[in-house]
Amino acid sequence: RWAEVCSGSGNCIPACRHGINPRFMVQLARGFARRAAGETPLGQRWRQGFQTMSRGVRVLSRLQMPPATLARFARPPTPRTRPPDVVFYTGCNVLKTPHIALLSLDILDLLGVEYEVMGGVGQCCGVYQYRAGDFATNSRVANATIDGLAAPGAATVLSWCPSCQIQLGEVSLPSYEAQFGSRPFDLNPFLVFLAGHADRLAAMMKRRVEKRVALHERPVFPAVVAAVKKLLSIIPGAELVELDLPRVGTQANSLAQLPAFKRALVARELAAVADAGVTSLATIYHACHREICDAGDGRSFEVVNFMELLGEGLGLDSEDLYKRLKLIRDIDEIIVETAPQIADHRLDLDTVRDALIAEFGSGAADAASSPAVDGRPPAP
C-alpha cells in the first residue's frame, strides 16, 4: 500500500543523503508487487489500460484537429539533409489537449528552432508496462522509442510529459546506457528549454495580459516550476499570485489511489484561488488540465493552461477545444458538435462514443473535476 500511494512528487530525492533516487526505488517496488500479485499473465495486466488510452488519444485529438493540423505531429515525409536542433517529444496523452502542443510548436517556430515532432502511442515511454511489472516488455518498448527519438540525429530531446521524463530519464535511458555504453541524446523538459530563451521571448511580446495568475503546481520537477515562473514574469501585465497550498504528485492522475485526499486538495485550491482574487488558475501539465479545466465554470476565475497565457502575450491565438467539449457534459451533444471532424477523419461512431464515455463519463459532469468549495457546488 505504501508503494501504491506514492504519487511521484520527488520530494524524497533531495532529502536522501546518500544520493539515491527513492522515487525510482518505490516505483520499482510497486512494479514487483504488481508482478507478484494474481495469476493474470503479465501482458494482460497493462493491455486494457493502454488500449483505452490509445483509443482516447486517437479519438480526442481528431475531434479537435482537422487532418492538416494533425499532420504537424507526423514525421516529415522526406528525410532531412541535416539533424534538427531538437526533437519535440509529445508523449501520448498531451494530444488529447492539442492546443497545448500546438502552442509549443508555434513558439518553437517563433524562436526559429529547427525541430522534429515525435510521440503518440506508437512511441510510448513504456510506463504502462513498467507499472504493471512487465519489465521485459517495458524494455523492448522503451528501447524502440529511444532508438526512434535518436533517429533524427538531434542531441537534445524535449519532453512535455512529466511521466515520460521520469520513465525515460530516470529508468530507461540509464538502462539503455548500461546496455549499449552511451545515451544517444539528452532528455530535458520543454518548459525549461523555453525559459532558457526567456530574453528572446520577452522581446517578442505583442499583447498585455492583464491577469492575476495562480499556478496549479506539481513538485515533480522543481526546475519546471521555476521555468514557468520565469516565463510568466516576461508576459506584460501578468501578475503571479503565490498561494500557500500543498504541492503534491506528478500530475492529477498520480493521486488516483487517494481519491478523498485528491478531492479535498482541489477544493482547497479552488477556494484559495477565489479568496485571493485570482483571475486565472493556470495548469502546467496536461493531465491536470484535463481534470480541472472546467472548474472555473460559474466561478470568479478561469482555468487555463500556462501555455495559453504565454501564447496570448506572444500574439498567438488558441482555443481550448477540450474544455469546450467537457463543458458540453452530454455525449450525444458532443457527437453532434464534432460531426464534421468525425466525418473528416472517418471515425467509427461506436468507437467515438466509447472513447467519450471513458473520458467524460456517460453524460453527467464528473464531480471530481468540479468539486464543491466549502460544501457549496459551483454556481450554475
N, C-alpha and C positions, 0 to 999 in steps of 0.2 A: 504493500500500500504506500509506503514511503517513496518508493521509486515511481509508482504510478502517478502520484500527485505532483511530482517535480514539473514545474512549468517552464524550465529553461531560462529563468531570469538571468543567471550568470553571476549573481552577487557572490556566489561561493568561490569564483575563480580568483579574484584579487585577494580574497580572505585566506586562501591557502598559503601557508608559509613555506611550503615545500615545492612550489611551482607546478603542482599537479592540477589538471583540469577536472574538478569534481563533476561538472556538468556532463562531460564525456563518460565518466565512470558510471554515473547514475543512469544515463541513457543506455549504456551497455548492459548494466544490471537489469534494467527493465526489459530489454530485448531477450536476455537469457531467461528471465522469469516467464515471459510470454511463450518463449520457445518450449519451456518445460511443462507448460500448462495444457491440459486437454489432449485429445487424440486426433484432432483435425490436422491433416497434412499441412506443413508449413506454407506451401504455395497457395493454399486456400484461405489462409488467415488474413492476408492483406489484399487478396484479389478483389473482393467485393467493394471495399472502400476505395481502392484505386480505380475500379471501373466506374463507380458513381462519380468520383472526382473528375475523371476523364470526360464522361458524358456531360457533366455540368460545365466544364471549361469549353468544350466544343460548342454546346448549345448557347450558353450565355454570351460568349464572345460574338457569335454570329447574329444573335438577336440585337446586338448593339452596333455592329460594324458591317458596312457593305463589303462585298468581296474585294474591291480595290483597296480599301483601308486595311482590311485583314492581311492583304499581301505585304504590308510593311513589316510584318513579323516573320516573313518567309526569307530563306536564304536567297541571295541573288541568283538568277538563272545561269549566269556565266561566271567562271572563276575569276577572282581578282588577279590583277597583274602584280600587286604588292599587298602585304598584310595590312589590315585596318589598324587604326590606332588602338581600338578596344573592341571587345565583344560585349554586347549588352545581353546579359542572360536573364530572361524574364522569369525562369522557373515555370511552374504550371499555372497556379491559381490567380496570378495578377491579371491574366487575360479575362477573368470574369468582370473586372473593373477596368476595361480597356482605356478609359480616359486617363488613368494614372500612367499607364505605359506609353500612351501616345504623347502625353505632355513631356515625358522623359526623352523620347526621341526628338520631339520638336526643340527641346533645349539643347540637345547634342548638336542638332543642325545649326542652331544659332551660334554655338561655340565653334562651329567648323570642324568638329571632331569626326574623323572617318571611323565608322563603326559597322559592325555586322550584328544582326539580331539573331539570337538563338534561344531555344527554350520550347515550352509546350510539353505535352505529356509524352512525346516521343523522345524527349531529352530530360527525363526525370532525374532528380538528385538521388533517388533511392531511399528516401526517408520512409516510405510506406513499408518496404521490405525490411528495413533496419528495425523499425519499431516493433514489427511482428516477430523479430528474432530470426528471420530468414537471411542470415548473413552471407551465404553463398550467392543467392540471387542479388542481394544488395551490391555485392562486389562487382558482379557482372554488369548490372545496370549502371552503377556509378562510374566504373571504368570506361564503359562505352560513352557515357556522357562527357567525361573528362577528355577522351580522345576526340569527340566531336567538337567540343569547345576549343580544343587546341588546333583543330584543322585549319582555321583561317590564318594562323600564324601570329596572332596578337600576343604580346607579352602580358597584357592585363585583361582580365575578365571582370566585368562589373555585375554584381548580383543585386537584384531588387529584393528578393525574398529572404528574410532572416533565417527561416528554416533551411533554405538551400545553402545559405552562407555557413550555418553550423554544420550541416550534413556533409557538404563538400569540403569546407575549410578546416573543420576540426576532426573529421572522421576519414573521409575518402581520399583527399589529397595526401595526407600523411601516409596512409596505407599504400597509395599509388607510388609515392616516393620510395617507400621501403621496398616495394616490389621491383621498381624499374630504375631506381637510382636518382631520379630528379623529378621536380614538378614542372609541367610544361607551361605553366602560367601562374601569375599571382591573382588571387581572387579577392576582390575588395568591394565593400558596399557602395552602391551607386551614389548615394547622397553624400558620402564622404568625398568621393571624387568631385561632385559638383561644388562642394564647399571649397575645394582647392582652387576653383575658378571664380570664387565669390567676387573678387575685384572686377573681373571682366563682366560678370553678370550685372553687377551694380551699375556699370556704365551703360548697360543696355536697357535699363528700366524705362518704361514708357508711360506707366499709369500709377497713380496713387491708389493705395489700397487702404482706405480709412477704416481699419477694423481692429478691435481689441481681441487678441488671439490667445487662446489657451491650447496647449498641446496635449493630445492623448498619448502620453509617453509610455514606452516599454523600456526596461533597463537592459535588454538582451545585449545591445551593443552601445555602450556609452558614447562612443565616437560618432555614432549616427545621430543621437540626440543633440550632441554638441554641434554637429554639422547643420542640422535643421535650424537650431537657434541662430547660428551664424548667418545662414541664408535668409532667415526671417528678418534679421537686422538690416538687410540691404533693401528690403521691399519698402518703398516710400509710403509713409502713413501707417504701416503696420506696427502695432504695439503688442509686445509679448506680456501676458499676464501669467505670473507663476502661481500655481495652486499647490497648497500643502496636502498632497494626496499620496497614498502608497503607489509605487511603481512596481508592477508585478508582471511576470510572464514574458513569453516570446511574442505571441500575438494573442488575440482574443480566444482563439480556439485552443490555445495551450492550457486554458483554465477549465476545460470541459469536465475534468474529474472532480471539480469543486463548484458545482452549479450554484449553490446558495451563496457562497462567498463571491462568486463572479457577479451575480445579480446585485448583491449588496454594494460591491465595489463600483459598478457602473452607476447605480442610483446615487451613491455618494458623490461621484464625479459630476453628474448632471446637476445635482443640487448646488455644488460648489461653483460650477460654471455660471449658473443663473444668479447666485448671490454676488458673484464678483463683477457682474455687469459685462461679461464677455459677450461679444457679438458672434464669434466664430470659434467653435471647438474643432481643431484640426487633427485628424488622424495622421499617422505616419505610415503604417503598414496596411496592406490591402485587406487582410482578414479582419483586422479591427474595423476598417472602414465598412466592409460588408455588414458587419454585425450592428453598428450603431449609426449608420449613415442617415437613417430615417428618424433618429431620436430627437432631432430638433423640430420635427413637425408639430406645430401648435405651441412651441415654446418661444422664449425670447431670444434664442440664438440659433444659428445654423450649424450643421455638421458638414465639414468639407474635408477633403484630403489636402495635406500641406502643398502638394504639387499644384493644386488649383490656385492657391494664393500666389505661389511663385510664378506660375504661368500668367496670372492676371497682371502682376506687376510688369511682366515682360511683354504684355500686349498679346498674349496667346489666348485664343478662345477655346473653351472646352465645355462639355456638358456631361454631367454625371447621369448617364442613362441607367446605370444600375440602380441608383437611388430612385429614379423616376419609376422604374419597373417595380421596385419594392414597395413604393408608396401606393401603387395601384391596389395591392393587397388582395387581388382576386385573380386566380389562374386563368379563367376564361377571358377576363378583360385584358390580361397581359397578352394572351394569344391573339386577340383581335388587334391590339395595339401594334404588335410586331408581325402581323401577317405579311407585309411586304418583304421583310427580312427572311421570314420562313420560306417564302417563295423564291427569293433570290438565291438562297443557299440550298434550296431543295431539301429542306429538313423534314424528317418524318414527324407528323403531328403527335403521335403517341410518344415518341422519344422526347419531343419538346415538352409535352405535358409532364412526363415523368421527371425530367430534369428540373422543371419549375417547381414541382411539388417537393422534390428533395431540397431545393434551395430556399424556397419561401414558405413551405407548408402548404396545406391543402386549400388555403384561401384566406384564413383569418391572419391578422397581423401576429407576428411572433412576439409574445410578451417579453421574452428575454432581450430582444433587441430594442424595445422601447419601455424600459422598466418604469414603474411609478417612482416618483420622488417624494420622500417623506409620506408614503402611503397614498399619495394623490396620483391618479392616472394623468397622462398628458392631456392637455386641453384638446377638444375636438377641432 
